[in-house]
Amino acid sequence: MNIFLATAFRTNDDQKILKRIKKILDIEGNVIWCAKDNFDDYYGTIQGSRLKEIIEIEKDQILKSDLVIAVLSNQNIDTLMQIVYASEYKVPILIYITGERPDQALEYSPWLHYHGQIVKSEHAFINALNNLKKHIEKEYE
């Protein structure tokens, strides 16, 4: 399955979460696209041709994906924008809330609940991922 992995990657905590999620996804042989693997640090890019290139590449990769997995340790604006874009094109979205108090996911914006399925633990993430994969694979039969 082609998966677009939307997540922040600035902090050490972000890096640890990203590494763990990629390991889970790699086990099943998924094809994962993540900005961290394809661009240098692009935070702070606000103008010029690089800005357009980055966004257009990410939009294209979202459209090529069977599933978008959004990892939120905080409400990272980039990840939220990717969620909305994927939703506009009916790409299924799994939102994994991480951090010290994942129970706060219930307090997140109704927009997140509207656009994707929210999970708050690694166990729930793996179960939801497997269920989404089965649903997506049925569409291709």
N, C-alpha and C positions, 0 to 999 in steps of 0.2 A: 504494500500500500504506500502511496506517496503522501507524506505528511509534512506540512509546513509547521515548524516549531516556532511559535511567537513567544519570546521571552526577553527580559532584560538580561544584560550580561556585563554590567559595569562593576559590581561589587564581588567580593569573594563568595558571599552567600549566593548571589546569582549564579556564579560559576559552578558552585557545588550542586545546586539544584539542576542546572542545565546538564551537567555531566551525568547525574543520576537518571534523569528523564531519558537522555539519549541512550544510556545503557539498557534501560527497560525496553525502549523501542527497537534498538539494534538486535536484541535477542530474537525477535520474531522476523527479522530480515526486512524491516520497513526501509523505504528510501526516505531519508530525512533531509529537509532543507532548512537551514538555520542561518540567519544573517551573520552570526558569530563566525561561522565556518567560511563565509564567502566575502566578507568585507573586513577591512581593518576597523578599528574603533571609529564608528561614524557619529557618535554622539557629538553634538555641537555643530554638525553640518547644517547650515541654514540658508545657504545660497549657492548659486552656480550650477554648473552642469553635473557635478557629483550628487547634489541633492536630488535632482530629477532622475538620474541614473539609479540611485539606491531605491527610491520609491517605486519607480517603474519595474525594476527587477523584482522587488518584493511583491508587487501587485500581480505580476505575471506568475510568479511561483505559487501564490495563493490560488490562482485560477487553475493551475496545473495539479493542485493537490486534491486528494480524496478526502482529507480531513485536516483541519487546523487544530493544533493543540496549543492553547494559550496558557502559559504559566504566569500566575500573578502572585508575587510576594508583596506587592504594593500596587496601587493603581497606576502602573506605568502607562504613560500616554501612548507610546508607540504600540504597545500590545493592544490597548483599547481600540486604536484606529484600525489595526489589522483585524480585530474581531468584527468591527462594523463592516469593513470592506468584504470580508469573507461572507458575512451574513447577507449582504446585498446580492451576492452571486450564488446563494444557497449552498455554500460549502459547509458541511457539518462542522460544529465547533465544540470542543471539549475544553472547559476552563478548569484548570487545576489551581486551587487557592492554596498557597503554602505560607509558611511563616509561623510565628510563635502562637498566634491565635486563629487557626483556620476556622473556628466556629463563628468568627465574625463574618464569614461569607454570607450568612443570612442577612447581614446589614448592608451588603453591597448593593449597588444601584440596581433597580429593576431592569435596567438596560442589559446588564450582564445575564440575568435570569432569562430575559426575553430572547437574547441572541445565541445562547449556548447552554450546554448542560454543565452545571457546576459540581465539582467534587472537591473534597477537603482532606483526603488522606491518600497515601500511596495505594492502599488496598482498594479503595473506591475508584481511584484512577485506573488501575489495572482492569477491574471489572467493567467499568464504563467503556474503556478502550476496546476490550474484547467484544462487548455488545455492539458497539458502533461498527466495528470491523465486520461482524456478521451481517448487520443491516446493510452496510455499503456493498459487501460482496453479493448479497441477494439482488441488489439493483443491477449488477452486471451479468446475472444469469440469463 
